[in-house]
Amino acid sequence: MNLPVWMQNEGAWIAIGISLLFMVAGVLMHRFIKKVLQAPPTQETESHE
């Protein structure tokens, strides 16, 4: 298998791996935040006033 020159460097693979990790983390955070914002608000029955 003949890889391009920029793919033969170990640093390139580290950068690609870190980039993929950040993208997966961003997608997971986006899904979690959307789920929290779409949830109905909780009804508090006790008032402190």
N, C-alpha and C positions, 0 to 999 in steps of 0.2 A: 504494500500500500504506500503510495507516494503522496505524502501530505504537503500542503503549501509551506513555504518557508516560515510564515508567521505562526503556523500551528506546530512547528517542531520545537518551539521554545517552551520550557516548563512554565515560565511566567505567564504565557498566554493561556495555558490550561487552568492555572490558578485564577486568573482574571475572569475567565469564562465561568468557572465554578462559583465564584463569589457573586457574579452578576446573576446567575440563575438562582442562587440562594436568596438574593434580595428580591427578585421578581416573585418567587414563590411566597416569601414572607409578605410582600405587598398584596398579593391576591388573597391570602388568608386573612390579613388584617381588613381588607376591603369587605370581604364576606362577613366577617364578625361585626364590623361597625354597621353595615347595612342591616344585619339581623337585629342588632340592638336598637337602631333607630326606627325600625318598622314594628317593633313589639309595642303592644298597647301600654299606655302608662299605668303604673301601679296606683291603686286606690288606697290612700292612707285614711284610716278611720279615726285615729287618735290625733287630737290637736294639742299642742303644747301651750296654747294661749288661754 
